[in-house]
Each structure stands twice: as structure tokens, then as C-alpha cells.
Amino acid sequence: MKVAQWDFTGYHVITLGEPHISVRCLCVVNERVWCAYRNQVYIVVPETLATEVVTLGCDLTLLLAVL
């Protein structure tokens, strides 16, 4: 298993929304970076910096299906 680490020297800035609202947490899931922003989870592909958006509501079935 490959051990990955954050690289603080070669960072990228990805705008997910309004600049005065911060990303609440980051988590690595299946080689993707999950970012919690407001009521949405952005899934970032590190190799391409492409993003997918999952909007959260009362039902977490969609979120669990992505896992």
C-alpha cells in the first residue's frame, strides 16, 4: 500500500464557492479528496483536479452509494 502525504510546497488552489466561507474538513477516500463545504461534499480527483459535487439533504443514501 502506498503511503501518501500532504505536499505543502506544491499546492493548488481550487475555488469551491464564496471566498468568505471556508472548507470545514478534508478527508482522503479511495484516492480522492473529499471536501465539506456548506451542505455539499466536493470530491476532488488529485491527478486532474476535477471535482464532483454531492449535495447533502436529510437522506444520506446518495452519499453512501458514492462510497
C-alpha positions as CSV (number, residue, x, y, z in Angstrom):
1,M,0.0,0.0,0.0
2,K,1.4,3.4,-1.0
3,V,1.6,5.9,1.8
4,A,0.7,9.4,0.8
5,Q,1.5,12.7,2.5
6,W,0.3,16.3,2.0
7,D,2.8,18.3,-0.1
8,F,2.9,21.8,1.3
9,T,5.5,23.0,-1.3
10,G,3.4,22.3,-4.5
11,Y,-0.1,23.2,-3.6
12,H,-3.1,24.1,-5.8
13,V,-6.0,26.5,-5.1
14,I,-9.4,25.2,-6.1
15,T,-12.4,27.6,-5.7
16,L,-15.4,25.7,-4.4
17,G,-17.6,28.7,-3.6
18,E,-17.7,32.1,-1.9
19,P,-14.3,33.1,-0.5
20,H,-15.6,34.1,2.9
21,I,-17.0,30.6,3.6
22,S,-14.2,28.1,4.4
23,V,-14.0,24.4,3.7
24,R,-14.8,22.7,7.0
25,C,-12.8,19.5,6.6
26,L,-10.8,17.4,4.2
27,C,-10.6,13.6,4.1
28,V,-9.0,11.1,1.7
29,V,-11.4,8.4,0.5
30,N,-10.4,5.9,-2.2
31,E,-7.7,8.1,-3.6
32,R,-10.0,11.1,-3.8
33,V,-10.1,14.2,-1.5
34,W,-13.5,14.8,0.0
35,C,-14.1,18.5,1.0
36,A,-17.0,19.5,3.1
37,Y,-18.3,23.0,2.1
38,R,-21.7,24.2,3.4
39,N,-24.2,21.5,2.7
40,Q,-22.2,19.9,-0.1
41,V,-19.3,17.5,-0.4
42,Y,-16.9,18.1,-3.2
43,I,-14.9,15.1,-4.4
44,V,-11.6,16.1,-5.9
45,V,-9.5,13.9,-8.2
46,P,-5.9,14.8,-7.2
47,E,-4.4,13.9,-10.5
48,T,-6.6,16.1,-12.7
49,L,-8.1,18.5,-10.0
50,A,-11.6,17.7,-11.4
51,T,-14.4,18.0,-9.0
52,E,-17.8,16.3,-8.4
53,V,-20.5,17.7,-6.1
54,V,-22.7,15.7,-3.8
55,T,-25.5,17.8,-2.2
56,L,-26.5,16.6,1.2
57,G,-30.0,16.5,2.5
58,C,-31.8,14.5,5.1
59,D,-31.2,11.2,3.2
60,L,-27.5,10.1,3.1
61,T,-28.3,7.2,0.7
62,L,-26.7,9.0,-2.2
63,L,-23.5,9.8,-0.2
64,L,-23.2,6.2,1.0
65,A,-23.7,5.0,-2.6
66,V,-20.7,7.0,-3.7
67,L,-18.5,5.3,-1.1
